[in-house]
Amino acid sequence: MIKLFGEQISIKLELSARRALNIKEKNGMGGIFSANYIEKHRGAFTVLCAALAPYYLNSTEEQRKTLDEMINRYQILEEDCSSEEYFKTTNRAAEELKSLLNDLGVQDAE
């Protein structure tokens, strides 16, 4: 059950991260932007930070504060936690990233 749950959540974060950076091909950026990396290597935090990087660099101080809070909120993904906690937190991160991209008007990668 957790495996299927984890795969679906990993795919959700992969798609949002690829959208954030307009990466069209699967396994972009050397395979880091892949559900496999997120699931098998617990790379959700790396993927999230990489997806936010260009927005962070081009943000105002107020926007940067919001992004800092988001990054800090998901640092738990770097810690040793249960699979269930990891994937629940990854799911929240994917949803929040998707919402942020919607707010910014970022289109899906074509």
C-alpha positions in Angstrom: 0.0 0.0 0.0 2.7 2.5 1.0 4.7 1.6 -2.2 1.8 2.6 -4.5 1.0 5.6 -2.4 4.7 6.6 -2.5 4.9 6.2 -6.3 1.9 8.4 -6.9 3.1 11.1 -4.6 6.6 11.0 -6.1 5.1 11.4 -9.6 3.0 14.3 -8.3 6.1 16.2 -7.1 8.1 15.3 -10.3 5.4 16.8 -12.5 5.2 20.0 -10.4 8.9 20.4 -10.3 9.2 19.8 -14.1 6.5 22.4 -14.6 8.3 24.9 -12.4 11.4 24.7 -14.5 9.7 24.0 -17.8 11.5 20.6 -18.2 9.7 18.7 -20.9 11.5 15.4 -21.0 11.3 12.8 -18.3 14.4 12.4 -16.0 15.5 16.0 -16.6 18.5 17.5 -14.9 20.4 14.2 -14.9 17.6 12.2 -13.5 17.1 14.3 -10.4 13.6 15.4 -11.5 12.2 11.9 -11.5 9.7 10.0 -9.3 12.3 7.3 -8.9 14.8 9.7 -7.4 12.2 11.2 -5.1 11.0 7.8 -4.0 14.2 5.6 -3.9 16.7 8.2 -2.9 14.4 10.3 -0.7 15.2 13.3 -2.9 12.0 15.2 -2.4 13.7 18.1 -0.6 16.4 18.4 -3.3 13.8 18.4 -6.0 11.7 21.0 -4.2 14.6 23.3 -3.6 15.8 23.0 -7.2 12.3 23.8 -8.5 12.1 26.9 -6.3 15.6 28.2 -7.1 14.8 30.4 -10.1 11.8 31.9 -8.3 13.9 32.5 -5.2 16.6 34.3 -7.1 14.2 36.5 -8.9 11.9 37.3 -6.0 11.3 40.4 -4.0 12.1 40.4 -0.3 8.5 39.6 0.6 8.3 36.7 -1.9 11.6 35.4 -0.7 10.2 35.3 2.9 7.3 33.1 1.7 9.7 30.8 -0.2 12.0 30.6 2.9 9.1 29.6 5.0 8.2 26.9 2.5 11.7 25.6 2.3 12.0 25.5 6.1 8.6 23.8 6.4 9.8 20.9 4.3 13.4 20.5 5.7 11.9 17.5 7.6 12.2 15.6 4.3 16.0 15.6 4.9 15.6 13.9 8.3 15.3 10.3 9.1 11.6 9.7 9.2 9.2 6.9 8.5 8.2 6.2 4.9 4.6 7.2 5.8 5.7 10.6 7.2 8.1 11.1 4.3 5.4 10.6 1.7 2.7 12.5 3.5 5.1 15.5 3.8 6.2 15.1 0.1 2.5 15.1 -0.8 2.0 18.4 1.0 5.1 19.9 -0.6 3.9 18.8 -4.1 0.5 20.4 -3.4 2.0 23.6 -2.1 4.4 23.8 -5.1 1.5 23.3 -7.5 -0.5 26.0 -5.8 2.4 28.4 -5.9 2.9 27.8 -9.6 -0.8 28.3 -10.2 -0.6 31.6 -8.3 2.4 32.7 -10.4 0.6 31.7 -13.6 3.2 29.1 -14.6 2.0 26.9 -17.4 2.6 23.2 -17.8 5.7 22.2 -19.6 4.8 21.6 -23.3 
